[in-house]
Structure formats: C-alpha cells, structure tokens
Amino acid sequence: MRHSKPQSPINTKLIILCFFFLLVISFIAWSTFSSSRPNSSPLPEVTHLSNSTRSSRADQDPESSSSTISCPSLPSTPTCTKTPPSLAHALVHYATTNITPQQTLKEISVTLRVLEKKSPCNFLVFGLGHDSLMWASLNHGGRTIFLEEDKNWVNQIKEKLPTLESYHVTYDTKLHQADKLMKRGGVEECKVVTDPRFSKCPLALQGFPTDVYDTDWDLIMVDAPTGYHDEAPGRMTAIYTAGLMARNRGERETDVFVHDVDRVVEDKFSKAFLCEGYLVEQEGKLRHFIVPSHRARLGRTFCP
C-alpha cells in the first residue's frame, strides 16, 4: 500500500477521487440543511368569495384586501454547514500531492459502495498507505483502524496525519512458507470458529492490540503485509485471521476485501479461508467477500 509510482500533475484518478469527496461533503451538507429546515405548515384553506363580499370586506378593513394568504415565516439567516475536519484534511492532502492510492478507481468503488450503505461503521484495514486518509474520510463518523508492519512508516504517518488511528504489528511468517502454511491450515483446529486469540490454528494472529479483537468489524480490508518477495511476511495469516474475525462476529455479516488477488498467495488463501461460496464480486485485483456470522447460526460449515 505504501509504494507509489510518480504521477503526472494532471491525474485522472486524483480528479475522480476528489469528485468522490465532494459528493460525500454535498450529501452531509444536504442532510444537515434538510434536518434544520422548519417543518412547513400547510397553507390555509382559500375561500373563494363573491365580488360583493370582497368589496364589503375591503370597505370594512382596507388592509385585508392586500393579502388573503399568509406565508410561513422563513429563517432570517441561511443555515451554514461546516465541512467536517476529516474530509477537509483529505481534500487538501490529495489535492496537493501527486501520490495517489494504489487501487484503481473501479477497485475503490467496490468498497465505496459498501461504505455508502454502512458508514459510519467499524472498518479494520491491514496496511497503512497513501490511501489510508481516503478510507478514514469515507468512513466519516465511524472508526477506522490501520495495522502496519513497518514501525518507521507508522511513525512517519502519525507525524503527517495524526488523526489516523494506526498500530504497529508484527508477523512471524515468510512468503516462501505459503505452501506449508496452506497444508497446516487444513487441520481441524483451523475450522473451529473462535476468537483468534484463543485459536489453536497456526494461521491465527494473536499479537494485535486488544481493541482489535474486542471490536465487531463491519468491514475488513486486507491490503498488507508485504507480499511480493520471498522474505516478505505474506498475507497468509492476515487473510485467515480476517475470515476468523468475521465468522466469530456476534450476529451480522462482515464485508471482507482482499487486494492483489492476481498474486498466488492472495488468490489461493482468499478462496480457501474466505471461501469461494462467500465471494460476491471481483473487480480488477480486488475481491469482495460477504462472510456471515457462524455464531449466529451454529452448525455452519467453515465454507458453504
């Protein structure tokens, strides 16, 4: 998520991304304005009068002939809605940099559609990158947490974007161990749905902050750790743990996204542990799974 390519000053993705933020701001402003408008009362019933009646009333009360219908009073000053700080910071950030998110517009749109329905919500993201401020802003009013393997990068981002909630985490796997871990993931202990902290499956990550395990996540995005060279941690355990968290959720389903599924590990592990039966959409390198709660309906098989 951190690596970027140099971009030209006029960047189509950047323009469209800013357009998304403007839509969000417009929606918030419209909602606030609508809620602050006074309820319009129905107009009083108009009684049609004969010419003689109107004349007689005008003789009795000259002012009554000037107006027969009174309009509801309008507010003396228009309502002013301030742009939420998170959205303002995001707009300024992306408008003043040539570094744009690694996902394409179509890939981002998949997650955006879910956020439009569920936000504000709880959103867990594996990875801290150039798109992190975008995700936090699109989940305005909700809670978005980022888990990052590179401690120095976490410190850099905290200096630049202190409003983001991010944590440094460690992984004890290597990408070249993927085949061995896939076999180990087939044991019965890995099919038991439980809190990852108490799982006996070797793929379950157990060193995250307590808050990560105690929160019911509405969305989970797996776009880290690094997975493009043999000595990198790979996303084997991240994908498995995301699926276990979703299944162990109290009642509702969880939307889980995996990026870079054009690579072998992301492809195989997402199909095996998030399950092809839960796959609802793929756009480019992004897969979208909807994983139901297994605690809400006991007896579900690990994959449908």
Contacts in CASP RR format, 6 or more apart in sequence:
PFRMAT RR
TARGET T0000
AUTHOR 0000-0000-0000
METHOD contacts of the structure
MODEL  1
MRHSKPQSPINTKLIILCFFFLLVISFIAWSTFSSSRPNSSPLPEVTHLS
NSTRSSRADQDPESSSSTISCPSLPSTPTCTKTPPSLAHALVHYATTNIT
PQQTLKEISVTLRVLEKKSPCNFLVFGLGHDSLMWASLNHGGRTIFLEED
KNWVNQIKEKLPTLESYHVTYDTKLHQADKLMKRGGVEECKVVTDPRFSK
CPLALQGFPTDVYDTDWDLIMVDAPTGYHDEAPGRMTAIYTAGLMARNRG
ERETDVFVHDVDRVVEDKFSKAFLCEGYLVEQEGKLRHFIVPSHRARLGR
TFCP
1 102 0 8 1.000
1 127 0 8 1.000
1 128 0 8 1.000
1 129 0 8 1.000
1 130 0 8 1.000
1 131 0 8 1.000
1 132 0 8 1.000
1 223 0 8 1.000
1 224 0 8 1.000
2 128 0 8 1.000
2 129 0 8 1.000
2 130 0 8 1.000
2 150 0 8 1.000
2 153 0 8 1.000
3 102 0 8 1.000
4 99 0 8 1.000
4 100 0 8 1.000
4 102 0 8 1.000
4 130 0 8 1.000
6 98 0 8 1.000
7 14 0 8 1.000
7 98 0 8 1.000
7 99 0 8 1.000
7 100 0 8 1.000
8 98 0 8 1.000
9 98 0 8 1.000
11 98 0 8 1.000
11 100 0 8 1.000
13 100 0 8 1.000
13 101 0 8 1.000
13 104 0 8 1.000
13 105 0 8 1.000
14 94 0 8 1.000
14 95 0 8 1.000
14 98 0 8 1.000
14 100 0 8 1.000
16 105 0 8 1.000
17 94 0 8 1.000
17 100 0 8 1.000
17 101 0 8 1.000
17 105 0 8 1.000
17 108 0 8 1.000
17 134 0 8 1.000
18 91 0 8 1.000
18 94 0 8 1.000
18 95 0 8 1.000
20 108 0 8 1.000
20 112 0 8 1.000
20 138 0 8 1.000
21 87 0 8 1.000
21 90 0 8 1.000
21 91 0 8 1.000
21 94 0 8 1.000
21 137 0 8 1.000
22 91 0 8 1.000
24 87 0 8 1.000
24 137 0 8 1.000
24 138 0 8 1.000
24 140 0 8 1.000
25 83 0 8 1.000
25 84 0 8 1.000
25 87 0 8 1.000
25 91 0 8 1.000
28 81 0 8 1.000
28 84 0 8 1.000
28 87 0 8 1.000
28 140 0 8 1.000
29 81 0 8 1.000
32 79 0 8 1.000
32 81 0 8 1.000
33 79 0 8 1.000
33 81 0 8 1.000
36 79 0 8 1.000
37 79 0 8 1.000
38 72 0 8 1.000
38 75 0 8 1.000
40 72 0 8 1.000
41 72 0 8 1.000
43 69 0 8 1.000
43 71 0 8 1.000
44 69 0 8 1.000
44 70 0 8 1.000
46 68 0 8 1.000
46 69 0 8 1.000
49 57 0 8 1.000
54 65 0 8 1.000
57 64 0 8 1.000
57 65 0 8 1.000
58 64 0 8 1.000
58 65 0 8 1.000
83 91 0 8 1.000
84 140 0 8 1.000
84 141 0 8 1.000
85 163 0 8 1.000
86 136 0 8 1.000
86 137 0 8 1.000
86 140 0 8 1.000
86 141 0 8 1.000
86 163 0 8 1.000
87 137 0 8 1.000
87 140 0 8 1.000
89 133 0 8 1.000
89 137 0 8 1.000
89 161 0 8 1.000
89 163 0 8 1.000
90 133 0 8 1.000
90 134 0 8 1.000
90 136 0 8 1.000
90 137 0 8 1.000
93 133 0 8 1.000
93 161 0 8 1.000
94 100 0 8 1.000
94 133 0 8 1.000
94 134 0 8 1.000
99 130 0 8 1.000
100 130 0 8 1.000
101 108 0 8 1.000
101 130 0 8 1.000
101 131 0 8 1.000
101 134 0 8 1.000
102 130 0 8 1.000
102 131 0 8 1.000
102 223 0 8 1.000
102 259 0 8 1.000
103 131 0 8 1.000
103 223 0 8 1.000
103 259 0 8 1.000
103 285 0 8 1.000
103 286 0 8 1.000
104 284 0 8 1.000
106 283 0 8 1.000
106 284 0 8 1.000
107 259 0 8 1.000
107 283 0 8 1.000
107 284 0 8 1.000
107 285 0 8 1.000
107 286 0 8 1.000
108 131 0 8 1.000
108 134 0 8 1.000
109 283 0 8 1.000
110 257 0 8 1.000
110 281 0 8 1.000
110 283 0 8 1.000
110 286 0 8 1.000
110 288 0 8 1.000
111 135 0 8 1.000
111 138 0 8 1.000
111 219 0 8 1.000
111 221 0 8 1.000
111 257 0 8 1.000
111 286 0 8 1.000
111 288 0 8 1.000
112 138 0 8 1.000
114 219 0 8 1.000
114 255 0 8 1.000
114 288 0 8 1.000
115 121 0 8 1.000
115 123 0 8 1.000
115 138 0 8 1.000
115 139 0 8 1.000
115 219 0 8 1.000
118 218 0 8 1.000
118 219 0 8 1.000
118 255 0 8 1.000
119 138 0 8 1.000
119 139 0 8 1.000
119 140 0 8 1.000
119 141 0 8 1.000
119 142 0 8 1.000
120 139 0 8 1.000
120 140 0 8 1.000
120 141 0 8 1.000
120 142 0 8 1.000
120 143 0 8 1.000
121 139 0 8 1.000
121 142 0 8 1.000
121 143 0 8 1.000
121 218 0 8 1.000
121 219 0 8 1.000
122 142 0 8 1.000
122 143 0 8 1.000
122 215 0 8 1.000
122 216 0 8 1.000
122 217 0 8 1.000
122 218 0 8 1.000
122 219 0 8 1.000
123 135 0 8 1.000
123 139 0 8 1.000
123 142 0 8 1.000
123 143 0 8 1.000
123 144 0 8 1.000
123 145 0 8 1.000
123 217 0 8 1.000
123 218 0 8 1.000
123 219 0 8 1.000
123 220 0 8 1.000
123 221 0 8 1.000
124 144 0 8 1.000
124 145 0 8 1.000
124 147 0 8 1.000
124 212 0 8 1.000
124 215 0 8 1.000
124 217 0 8 1.000
124 219 0 8 1.000
124 220 0 8 1.000
124 221 0 8 1.000
124 242 0 8 1.000
124 245 0 8 1.000
125 132 0 8 1.000
125 135 0 8 1.000
125 144 0 8 1.000
125 145 0 8 1.000
125 146 0 8 1.000
125 147 0 8 1.000
125 220 0 8 1.000
125 221 0 8 1.000
125 223 0 8 1.000
126 147 0 8 1.000
126 220 0 8 1.000
126 221 0 8 1.000
126 222 0 8 1.000
126 223 0 8 1.000
126 224 0 8 1.000
126 225 0 8 1.000
126 235 0 8 1.000
126 238 0 8 1.000
126 242 0 8 1.000
127 146 0 8 1.000
127 147 0 8 1.000
127 148 0 8 1.000
127 149 0 8 1.000
127 223 0 8 1.000
127 224 0 8 1.000
127 225 0 8 1.000
128 146 0 8 1.000
128 147 0 8 1.000
128 148 0 8 1.000
128 150 0 8 1.000
128 153 0 8 1.000
128 154 0 8 1.000
128 157 0 8 1.000
128 164 0 8 1.000
128 166 0 8 1.000
128 224 0 8 1.000
129 146 0 8 1.000
129 148 0 8 1.000
129 153 0 8 1.000
129 157 0 8 1.000
132 146 0 8 1.000
132 157 0 8 1.000
132 161 0 8 1.000
132 164 0 8 1.000
132 166 0 8 1.000
133 161 0 8 1.000
133 164 0 8 1.000
135 144 0 8 1.000
135 221 0 8 1.000
136 144 0 8 1.000
136 163 0 8 1.000
136 164 0 8 1.000
136 165 0 8 1.000
143 165 0 8 1.000
143 215 0 8 1.000
144 164 0 8 1.000
144 165 0 8 1.000
145 165 0 8 1.000
145 166 0 8 1.000
145 167 0 8 1.000
145 211 0 8 1.000
145 212 0 8 1.000
145 215 0 8 1.000
146 164 0 8 1.000
146 165 0 8 1.000
146 166 0 8 1.000
146 167 0 8 1.000
147 166 0 8 1.000
147 167 0 8 1.000
147 169 0 8 1.000
147 208 0 8 1.000
147 212 0 8 1.000
147 224 0 8 1.000
148 154 0 8 1.000
148 157 0 8 1.000
148 166 0 8 1.000
148 167 0 8 1.000
148 168 0 8 1.000
148 169 0 8 1.000
148 224 0 8 1.000
149 168 0 8 1.000
149 169 0 8 1.000
149 170 0 8 1.000
149 171 0 8 1.000
149 224 0 8 1.000
149 225 0 8 1.000
149 226 0 8 1.000
149 233 0 8 1.000
150 168 0 8 1.000
151 168 0 8 1.000
154 166 0 8 1.000
154 167 0 8 1.000
154 168 0 8 1.000
157 164 0 8 1.000
157 166 0 8 1.000
158 164 0 8 1.000
158 166 0 8 1.000
167 208 0 8 1.000
167 209 0 8 1.000
167 212 0 8 1.000
169 205 0 8 1.000
169 207 0 8 1.000
169 208 0 8 1.000
170 207 0 8 1.000
171 205 0 8 1.000
171 225 0 8 1.000
171 233 0 8 1.000
171 234 0 8 1.000
171 237 0 8 1.000
171 238 0 8 1.000
172 233 0 8 1.000
173 181 0 8 1.000
173 233 0 8 1.000
173 234 0 8 1.000
173 236 0 8 1.000
173 237 0 8 1.000
174 230 0 8 1.000
174 231 0 8 1.000
174 232 0 8 1.000
174 233 0 8 1.000
174 234 0 8 1.000
175 227 0 8 1.000
175 229 0 8 1.000
175 230 0 8 1.000
175 231 0 8 1.000
175 232 0 8 1.000
175 233 0 8 1.000
175 234 0 8 1.000
175 265 0 8 1.000
176 230 0 8 1.000
176 231 0 8 1.000
177 236 0 8 1.000
178 234 0 8 1.000
178 236 0 8 1.000
178 264 0 8 1.000
178 265 0 8 1.000
178 268 0 8 1.000
178 269 0 8 1.000
181 202 0 8 1.000
181 203 0 8 1.000
181 236 0 8 1.000
181 237 0 8 1.000
182 236 0 8 1.000
182 268 0 8 1.000
182 269 0 8 1.000
182 272 0 8 1.000
184 190 0 8 1.000
184 201 0 8 1.000
184 202 0 8 1.000
184 203 0 8 1.000
185 201 0 8 1.000
185 202 0 8 1.000
185 203 0 8 1.000
185 240 0 8 1.000
185 272 0 8 1.000
185 273 0 8 1.000
187 201 0 8 1.000
189 199 0 8 1.000
189 200 0 8 1.000
189 201 0 8 1.000
190 199 0 8 1.000
190 201 0 8 1.000
190 202 0 8 1.000
190 203 0 8 1.000
190 204 0 8 1.000
190 240 0 8 1.000
191 302 0 8 1.000
192 199 0 8 1.000
192 200 0 8 1.000
192 201 0 8 1.000
193 244 0 8 1.000
193 247 0 8 1.000
193 248 0 8 1.000
193 294 0 8 1.000
193 295 0 8 1.000
193 302 0 8 1.000
194 244 0 8 1.000
194 248 0 8 1.000
195 213 0 8 1.000
195 248 0 8 1.000
196 204 0 8 1.000
196 205 0 8 1.000
196 206 0 8 1.000
196 208 0 8 1.000
196 213 0 8 1.000
196 241 0 8 1.000
196 244 0 8 1.000
196 245 0 8 1.000
196 248 0 8 1.000
197 204 0 8 1.000
197 206 0 8 1.000
197 207 0 8 1.000
197 213 0 8 1.000
199 206 0 8 1.000
199 244 0 8 1.000
201 240 0 8 1.000
201 244 0 8 1.000
203 236 0 8 1.000
203 237 0 8 1.000
203 240 0 8 1.000
203 241 0 8 1.000
203 273 0 8 1.000
204 237 0 8 1.000
204 240 0 8 1.000
204 241 0 8 1.000
204 244 0 8 1.000
205 237 0 8 1.000
205 238 0 8 1.000
205 241 0 8 1.000
213 245 0 8 1.000
216 249 0 8 1.000
216 250 0 8 1.000
216 252 0 8 1.000
217 245 0 8 1.000
217 246 0 8 1.000
217 249 0 8 1.000
217 254 0 8 1.000
218 252 0 8 1.000
218 254 0 8 1.000
218 255 0 8 1.000
219 254 0 8 1.000
219 255 0 8 1.000
219 256 0 8 1.000
219 257 0 8 1.000
220 242 0 8 1.000
220 243 0 8 1.000
220 245 0 8 1.000
220 246 0 8 1.000
220 254 0 8 1.000
220 255 0 8 1.000
220 256 0 8 1.000
220 257 0 8 1.000
221 256 0 8 1.000
221 257 0 8 1.000
221 259 0 8 1.000
222 235 0 8 1.000
222 238 0 8 1.000
222 239 0 8 1.000
222 242 0 8 1.000
222 256 0 8 1.000
222 257 0 8 1.000
222 258 0 8 1.000
222 259 0 8 1.000
222 266 0 8 1.000
222 270 0 8 1.000
223 257 0 8 1.000
223 258 0 8 1.000
223 259 0 8 1.000
223 260 0 8 1.000
224 235 0 8 1.000
224 238 0 8 1.000
225 232 0 8 1.000
225 233 0 8 1.000
225 234 0 8 1.000
225 235 0 8 1.000
225 238 0 8 1.000
226 232 0 8 1.000
226 233 0 8 1.000
226 234 0 8 1.000
227 233 0 8 1.000
227 234 0 8 1.000
227 235 0 8 1.000
227 260 0 8 1.000
227 263 0 8 1.000
227 265 0 8 1.000
228 263 0 8 1.000
234 265 0 8 1.000
235 258 0 8 1.000
235 260 0 8 1.000
235 265 0 8 1.000
235 266 0 8 1.000
235 269 0 8 1.000
236 265 0 8 1.000
236 269 0 8 1.000
239 258 0 8 1.000
239 266 0 8 1.000
239 269 0 8 1.000
239 270 0 8 1.000
239 273 0 8 1.000
239 274 0 8 1.000
240 269 0 8 1.000
240 273 0 8 1.000
242 256 0 8 1.000
242 258 0 8 1.000
242 274 0 8 1.000
243 254 0 8 1.000
243 256 0 8 1.000
243 273 0 8 1.000
243 274 0 8 1.000
243 291 0 8 1.000
245 254 0 8 1.000
246 253 0 8 1.000
246 254 0 8 1.000
246 256 0 8 1.000
246 291 0 8 1.000
246 293 0 8 1.000
247 291 0 8 1.000
247 292 0 8 1.000
247 293 0 8 1.000
247 294 0 8 1.000
247 295 0 8 1.000
247 300 0 8 1.000
247 302 0 8 1.000
248 293 0 8 1.000
248 294 0 8 1.000
248 295 0 8 1.000
249 293 0 8 1.000
249 295 0 8 1.000
250 293 0 8 1.000
250 295 0 8 1.000
250 296 0 8 1.000
251 293 0 8 1.000
251 295 0 8 1.000
251 296 0 8 1.000
252 293 0 8 1.000
252 296 0 8 1.000
253 290 0 8 1.000
253 291 0 8 1.000
253 292 0 8 1.000
253 293 0 8 1.000
254 290 0 8 1.000
254 291 0 8 1.000
254 293 0 8 1.000
255 288 0 8 1.000
255 289 0 8 1.000
255 290 0 8 1.000
256 274 0 8 1.000
256 288 0 8 1.000
256 289 0 8 1.000
256 290 0 8 1.000
256 291 0 8 1.000
257 286 0 8 1.000
257 287 0 8 1.000
257 288 0 8 1.000
257 289 0 8 1.000
258 266 0 8 1.000
258 270 0 8 1.000
258 274 0 8 1.000
258 286 0 8 1.000
258 287 0 8 1.000
258 289 0 8 1.000
259 266 0 8 1.000
259 285 0 8 1.000
259 286 0 8 1.000
260 266 0 8 1.000
260 285 0 8 1.000
261 267 0 8 1.000
261 270 0 8 1.000
261 282 0 8 1.000
261 285 0 8 1.000
261 286 0 8 1.000
261 287 0 8 1.000
262 284 0 8 1.000
262 285 0 8 1.000
270 287 0 8 1.000
270 289 0 8 1.000
271 279 0 8 1.000
272 303 0 8 1.000
274 287 0 8 1.000
274 289 0 8 1.000
274 291 0 8 1.000
275 289 0 8 1.000
275 291 0 8 1.000
275 302 0 8 1.000
275 303 0 8 1.000
275 304 0 8 1.000
276 303 0 8 1.000
277 303 0 8 1.000
277 304 0 8 1.000
278 289 0 8 1.000
278 290 0 8 1.000
278 291 0 8 1.000
278 292 0 8 1.000
278 303 0 8 1.000
278 304 0 8 1.000
279 287 0 8 1.000
279 288 0 8 1.000
279 289 0 8 1.000
280 288 0 8 1.000
280 289 0 8 1.000
280 290 0 8 1.000
281 287 0 8 1.000
281 288 0 8 1.000
282 288 0 8 1.000
292 300 0 8 1.000
294 300 0 8 1.000
END
